[in-house]
Amino acid sequence: MHSVDLKTAIFPRSEQLSQDAASDFVVDSPGILIEPQKQRVSKSEIRTSLKASTADGIFAAMFTVTTSGILLSNFLVELDASPVEIGMLASIPMIVNLLQPLGAYFSERMTSRHSYCLWTHGAARLLWLILAIAILTTDWINWSNRQLVLLTLVIILASHFVTALGSASWLSWMAIIVPRRLRGRYFGIRNSVSSLTNLLFVPIAGVLVSLFPGGTIQGYGVVLILGILAGLASLACQFLKVDVNPQQQNVTPTNNPVVHSYEAQRPQLQASICKDTNFLMYLLYFGLWTFAFNLSTPFFNLYMLDTLDLDVSLLTLYGSIQAGTGMLMLIWWGRLADKIGNRMILFLTGILVAITPILWVGISNQSLDIWLWLPLLHILIGGTITAIELCTNNMQIAIAPIPNQSVYFAIAAAVAGGTGALGATIGGLLAENPAYGGLVSLFIISVGFRLIALVPLIFVQEASRQSFSRMLQNLAQRKPTAFNENTM
């Protein structure tokens, strides 16, 4: 892997920022977006925004660690939650994404991306205080395990409900702030720093939960408080980012000096989405992939905790190994995506991710499996999943037009949310029913669905890149393909 200057990658040189920003967007002082190509944003504002966004990602990663993943799964397992309820941890965040188009509609009527995201994400994170207080007051209120499970699911539903209303607006905000030619590298580094945070924070949080004097349930309550504070710190970082006015972002330049409003563009927007076959093909791929991926992924932790009966500290160790691998690979994936495009990486790594579930079959709680095969499996997952997440995000930004970007993002999230929730729900039902073979059969079935989901990706066109079929023809004819923006 090529060496990279971390500071330069996160905070690019002024000269490069000047060139890249000029081709992407312009911001009127102080931080109000105006018509593209009319006025350049200052280099200092871009640099400050990228620094703030990176810090935002660090604190947000800490919040995510405590409110999802292995810590939350272990908390529910300790409360004797059923496999269906464990599956709901994955299905609820996805199914509420059906609300993202509604959130995009509201956000496009606002005049500030920052204010809208602050209210939605702030409310979503403060809701977790209810669960933290309930856990820490269990000795006085005598909450039963069943009540805590139900309260947890309600908090997850409410929190992700509010988050879904602001997610598309946040992604549209980032798509404008980050210069196009730096997206692969910047998001790769940003995600890598977030992975480093996971690498350090997950085992620390796992040890706190395991060794807390009041027990693992009370320990999770303490860790949850720390995560909420980190989540609020991430929101504070967003005050340093350049703000964007959706009303001016969505301006369509015309010969008429009168600026078109969002309401005037809405019928044209609906028609353009329905006729955008490339975007619709991407939706087909994204929906099928999310369904297939979530058919089995939410149950890997359950398999280790329940079937293999492993301690949560081991799972946090595996999580750290996975995060560390992802952190190292993200830098390389980001640079490679800028060179050869996101689609090719999605297809090739997608094949590896597709066969991953079958590797869980045969894993036991023997020493060799615990200390060799499970760490190697998490290294594979960490190296490939990060590529999928990075390139899916970048490709979505690349194929969506700048005007009304949040609407495109919201539709994609809604489709993926619905199909992903369906996959997790069906997976939970299959895992809970012994007649279908349990978790092992579920893992094998999901492999076939993941491979099928990659087929539509072949027909998705990425801007300034060769079609997939043309690239295969070149390879078949033994003609070298130059992986640069001029020839792809």
N, C-alpha and C positions, 0 to 999 in steps of 0.2 A: 504494500500500500504506500502510495506516495506520501511524503511528509507534507504537512500543511501548517502554516502559521495560524494558530487558533485565534489570536487577536485580530489578524488581518481578515480572516474568514468571517468572523462575527461582525467586525466593524471595518468594512472595506475602506481602502484609501480614498481620499477626497476626489482625486482625478477620476477614478473608476466610478464613483458614485455620481459624479457630475454627468458622465456620459450615459450611464444606465438610467438614471432618474429622468433625464431629458426625453428618453424614448418611451417612458412608461406613463408618467403622470406629472402634474404640477400642482402646487399648493399655494394659494394666496395667503399672505401673512394675516393673522397668525394661525396657520393650520387649517384654512378653509379651502376645500378643493374647488377649483374652477375648471373651465373647459380645457380638455387636453390640448397640449401643444401651445398654450397661450402664455404661460409664465412658469418658470422653473421654481421648484421648491429649493430652499437653501440647503446646502450640504450639511450644515450643522444640525438642522432639523431632522434630516434623514438619519444621521449618525446617532443622535440622541434617541430617536424612535427605535432604532435597531437595538441599541443598548438596553433600553427600557423593556422592549419585547423579550429579549433574552432573559433578563431578570424576572420578568413576568412568568416565563416558562419554568424557571427554577422553582419559584414558590408554588406555582400551580401544580407542578409535579408532586410536591410534598402533600398538597391537599388531595390529589388523586390517589396517592399511595394509601392514605388513611380511609378513604371513602369508597374504595373499590379493590378488586384484586384479591390477593391471598389473605390480607388482614380481615377484610369484610367477610370473605368466604369462611375463614376459620371462626370468626365470631358467630356466624349463623350455625356452623357445624357444632360448636360448643352449646348452642341453644337447641340442638336436636332438630334443626330444620330439615325438611324433606328434600329429595332431589328436585322436585318441581319448584320448590321455593328457591333452591340454589340456582336453578335455571332462570328464575325470574330476575336474578341479579343482572343477567345479561339481556333479557328480553325487555324489561321495563325501560332502560335507557334508550333502546332502539325504537320501541313502539311509539314513544312520545315524540320521536323525530318526525312523525306524521304531522306534527304541529308546526314544523319549521316553515312551510309556506305561509302560514298565518303570521308567524314571527317576522318573516321577510316583508310581508305586506305592511305590518306596523312599522318596521324599521325604515322602510323606504319613504314613509310619510313624516319621519323625524328630520331634524336638521343637524344631528350630531351622532356619529357612530359611538363615540366615547360615552356619552350620557346614557344611551340606550343599553350598551353592554354593561355599564356600571350597575344600573338598576336590575337588570335580569340576572347577571352572574352574582351580584352581591346578595340578592334575595335568596338565590339557590344555595349559596354557601352558608348563609346564616340559618337556614332551616335545619342544618345538621346539629345545631346547638340543642335542639329539642331532644334528639336522640342521646347526645352526650350527657345532658342533664338527667335524662331518664335512667341511663346506665349508672351514673354516679350516685343517684338517690335511691337505688333499688333496695338498699338495706332499710330505708325509712318507709318507702311506699309499698314495698313487697311486690314488685313487678314479677309476674311469672315469666318463664322462658317463652311461652306461647305469645304472651302480650308483647314482649320485646321483639320477637320475630315479626309480628304483624306491624308494630310501630316502625321497625326498620324498613319494611317494604313500603309503607306509606311515605316515609321520609324520602326514600329513593324515588318513588313516583313523583312526589311534589317537587323535589329538587331538580330532577331531570326535566320535568314539565316546564319549569321556568327557564332552565338552561336552554331548552330547545327553541324557545322564543328568541334567544339572542345569538345562537350559534352561527347562523348564516350571516348575520350582520358583522360578527367578529371576523369571520373568514374573509368577507368582502373587504373589510377594513385592512386586514393584513395583505390582501392581494394588491391593494393600492400602495401601501407603504413600502413593501419590498420590491425593489427594481427587478424587472423581468429576468435579466441576464444573471442575476445573483440568486434567484429563487432556490435552485437546487442546492447550491452551496450553503446559502444562509439557513434555509430550513433544515438542511442536514446537520449543520453545526448546532443550531438551536435545539433540535431534537436530541442531538448527542449530549449536550449539556444537561438536558432534562433527564436523559438516561443515566448520566453520572449522578444526578441527584437521587434517582431511584436506587442506584448501586450503593450509595452511602446510607440513604435514609431507611430503605426497606429492612436491612438486617438490624439496624438500631431500633426501629419500631418493633420488629419481631421479638427482640430480646426484652424490650420493655414490657411487651404484652405477656411473654412467657414467664418472666421473673417478678412481675408485679405482686407485692405481698397480698393484695386483695383478690388475686385470681386473674385468669386471662380475660374474663368478661370485664371486670373493673379496669384492668390494664388497657383494654381497647378503648374504654371511655376516656382515659387520660390521653392516649395517643390521638384520639379523635379531636380533642380540644387543641392539641398542637397543630394538627392538620388544618383546622378551621382558621387559626391565627395565620398560618402560612397562606391560606386562600385569600384572606383579606389583604395580606401584604402584596400578593400578586396584583390585586385590583389597584392598590396604591401606585404600583409601577406604571399603570396605564395612563396616569395623569401626565406622564412625561412624553407620551407618544403624540405625534401629529394627528389632530382630529380630522375627520372627513365629513363633509356635508352630503348626505345621500341625494338631496335634491339637485345639487350641482354635479355630482358624479354621474347622474343618469341623463345629463343633457346630451341630446343628439345634435351634432353640428349640422346646420342646414344653411341654405342661402338666405333664408328668412332671418332677420336679426332678432325676431321675437323668440325667446327661449321656450322650448316645449316643456310642459310640466310632466310630472310622472303620470298623472291621471290621463293626459292626452296620449302618452306612449303605451298605456296598458293594453289596449286591444291589439296593437302591433306586436307587443311583447308576447301575448298569448299565441298569436299566429306564428311568430318566429320560432317559438319553442316547439310547436307541433310540427313545423316543417324542417326543423334541424335534425336530420337523420343521424348525423354524427353524434349529437348529444343524446338522442334516443337510444342509439346503439350502446353508448357508454352507460346509460341507465340500465340497460338489459344486463350488461356485464356486472355492473356494480351491485345490482339487486341479487342476481344469481350467486355471485361470489359471497356476499354478506350472509345469504341464507346458508350456503354450504359451509362457510367458515364457522358460523355460530351453531351449527348443528352439533358440533362436538367440542369446540374449544372451551366453553364455559365449564366443562365437566372434567378437564384435566386435573384441576386442583382437587375436585371432589374425589377423583380416582386415587390421588396420592393421600388425601386425608382419611378417606373412608375405607377404600379397598386395600390400600397398602398400609394404612394406619401409621403414617409418618408424622413426626412432630412438626409443629408449625415453624420451629426454628430452622429445620431442614428445608422447608419450602421457601422460607425467606432467603436462605442461602442460594437456592436454585434461582430464585427471582433476581438476586444480585448478579449471578453469573449471566443470566439472560440479558439483564440491563447493561452489564459491562460489555458484552459482545455487541449489543446493539449500538452502544455509544461509540465503540471503535469503528464499526462498519458504516455508521451513518455518514461520517465524513467522506468515506470513499463512495458510498452510494450517491451522495449529493453531487460530487464532482462528476461521477459517471453519468448521472441523469442529465446534467448540463451538456454533456458531449453527445450521447447517443439517444437521448430522449427517455421519457418515462415508460412508454408502452412496452418497449423491449425488455426493460428490467422487470416490469410487472408480469410479463408472460413467463420469463425464465425462472424468476424466483417463485412465481405462482405454482410452477410444477413441483418445486421442492416443498413448498408449504402444503400442497395438495396431498403428498404422500406421507407427511409427518404423522397424521393420526395413527396410521398402521404401525408406526414404530413404537407406539405405546403398548401394543399387544405383546404380551410375553414379559413385560416389565414386572418384577416382583420386589419384595422387600428384602431380598438377599443383599449382602454387603457389596458384591460386585455391581449390582444394579444401582444401589444407592450412591456409591462413591465413584462410579465410572459412567455407566450408561445414562443415568438420569442427568448428570452434569453435561455430558456430550449432547444429549437431546435438547437441553435448554440452550446450549450454545448454537445449535442449528436453528432453533426457533428464534433466538435473539437476532441472529444474522439475517434471517429472511423476512421476518415479520416487519422489522424496521424499514426494509426496502419497500414492502407493500404499502405501509402507512405513508411514508414519505412521497412515493411516486403517485399514489392515488390522489393525495392532496394536491400535488403539483400539476398533475394532468387535469384535474378538475378545474383548477385555475386557468390552465392553458386553453381549454376548449370553450370556456364560458366567456361571452363578450363582456367588455367592461361595463356598459350601461346595464343596470339591473342585475349585476352579478349575484347579489344575494338571493334573488329569486331562483336562479339556476342552482345555486348551492343548496337552497332549501328544498327544492324538488328532488335533487339527488339524495339528500339526507333523509327525506321522507320515504323515498323508495327503499333505500338501504335499511332504514329503521323498521319499516313494515316487514320486509323479507327477513331481516336479521332476527327480529323478535319471533317471527314464525319459526325460524330455524331453531332458536333456543328453546322455544316451547315444545316443539315436536321432539327435540333431543331430550328434554326432560321427561316427557311421557315415555319415550322408548327406553331411557335409562332406568326408569322406575319400574317398568314392566318386565319381569323375568322371562315372559313368553317370547319376547323379542331378542333375548340374548344379553340384555344389560349393556353395560358400558363398552365392553369389547366389541360387540356387534355394531354398536353405534359408531365407534371409531372407524371400523372397516367400511360401513355404508357411506360415511362422510367423505372418504377418499374419492369415490366415484362422482359424487356431486361437485366436489372441488374441481376435478378435471374437466367436467362438462361446463362449468362456469367460465373457464378460460376461453372457450370457443368464440363468444362475441367480441372479445378483446382484439382478435385478429382483424376485425373490420372497423375498429375505431381509428380515426385519423387524428394525428397530433400535428399541431401547427409547425410548419417548417421541417417536417420529418417525412421520410419515405413511407409509403404504404407498406404494410406488413407483407403483402403478397409480392410487391416489387422487390423487397429486400430478399425474400426467399428465392425469387427468380435470379437475382444477381448472384446469390450464393450457389445456386444450381449450375449456373453458367460459369462459375469460378471467376467471376469478375469482382475484384476487391471493391468494397464499399467504404468510401471515406466518411468517417463518422464526424462530420462537422455540419454546422448549420447551413452551409451553402449547398451541400450535396444531398442532404437528407430531407 
